[in-house]
Amino acid sequence: MSWKKIALLLGVLGIAGAAVAAGAHHGRAGFMKDRIDARVQSALDAIQATPQQRQVALQAENEIMNAIQAKAQAHRGAHQALLQAFTADEFDAQALQTFADARAQDVKDLASVIIPSLQKVHDALTPEQRTKLVELVQQHHHGPQGGFGGE
């Protein structure tokens, strides 16, 4: 599966999960989870998912959201520590590098949950449903797609 396909599937399951991390950080995890659940349910309705497909997708959503929430909880206060390291009289490059390395590891750790979860959803859906899901994600993201240069 290409990274572009993974990114598109993340639109329904994972992108919303990032909002949960932000919501958890600000004490609104329950509200964000409800919004994410509603979006996932709406997407599943739109692709006419079977009960078995819904079970796979909802399990994947829970796995992804739990992993994101765990990372968010594990790093409470990390942002403040970063700001303190920057405002200190002596610049501590090593502290900032350690912070950056930890965030890079977080991405790898989350990918180890997100990718297999997305594969389960991919494998449970028909090609037509995957195409419809991608169309829904593309409609949701109106601006330029991709990274540098819009690719």
N, C-alpha and C positions, 0 to 999 in steps of 0.2 A: 504494500500500500504506500503511495507516495505521501510526502509530507503535506502537499496541498490538500489531498483528500482527508488526511488526518486533521488538518486545520479546519476544514469545512465541517467535518463531523463534530469537532470540538465546539462549533458554533452553538449547537443545541445543548450539548452536555457539559462541556468544559468551560466555555466562556462564561456561561451563567455561574459556574462554580467559582470563578474568580470573584464574582460579586458576593458570593457567600463568604469568601475570605475577608473581603472588605467589610461586609456586614458583621462578621464575627469580631473583627477588630474594633468596630464601633458599637458593639452590643446589639446589633440588629440581625443576628444570624437567622432567627426564626422567620422574620419577615422576608428576608432574602430567599430562604429555602422555599417558602411558599410561592414566591414569584418564579423561582426556577422550576419548581414542580409544575406550576401552571403552564410555563412555556414548553416544558418537555411533553406534558400531556397534550397540549395543543398540537405540537409537532406530530406526536403519535396518532392523534385523531386525523390530521391532514394526510398522513401517509397510509391511513387505514390499517394500522398495526393490529395484528392478531393478539389475543391474550398472552400467548407464549412470547411473542416479540416484545410486548409491553413489559413483561416480567424481566426479560433480559436487559432492556433499555433502562428500566427503573433500578435494577440491581447495579448496572454500570454507573448510573447517576449517583447512587448512594456511595459506591466505592470511591468515585472521584471526589465527591463533596466531603466525605470523611477524611480523605487524604489531605485535601486542601485545608480543611478546618484544623486538622492535627498540626500541620505546618504553621498555620497562623497562630495557634495557641502556643506552640513551642517557641515562637520567636517574639512573643509579646515583650515589648520594651527594647527590642533590637534597634528599632528606628531611633529611639531616644539615645541609645548608646552611640549610634553612628553620629548623631548631631553633636553629642558631647565630645566625641573624638575629634570632630572637625573644629569645634570652638575652643579646644584646649590651647594653651599658650604654645606648646610644641606640637607640630603636626605629626601624627602617628600613622605613617603610611602602612605599617604592618597591621595595625588594628583595622584599617579600612580594607586592606587586602584580605584579611581574615573574614571580615564581613562579606565581601564580594565572593570569596570562595565558598562560604556557607550558603549564600543565595544560589550560586551555580549548582551546588550539590542538591539544594532544594528542588531545582528544576529537574535534575536527573532523577531524584527520588519520585517526584510527581509523575514524570514521564513513565516510570516503571509501573505505575498504577493506571495512568490514563491510556496508554497505548494498548495494553491487553484488554482493558474495559471497552475501548472503542472497537477493537477487533471482534469482541463478542457481539457487539451491536451490529457491526458490518456483516458478520457471518449470519446473523439472525434475520437480516432484512433481504428482500429481493432486490435485484438490480434496479427495478423501477422505483421501489421505495427509497433506495439510496439516492437516486437521481432527484426524486421529489424533495427529499430532505435537503440536498445541496441547493436546490432552487429556493427553498424556504430560507436557508441561511443567507444566500446571496441577496434575497429580497430584504432581509433584516439589516444587512450591512450595506448601506447606500453609497458610501464613499469609495475612494480608490482602494483597490484590494492589493494585498501583498506588502512586502517590505520596501526596501530602498528601491526607488524607481518605479514603484507600483507593480512590481512583478510578483 
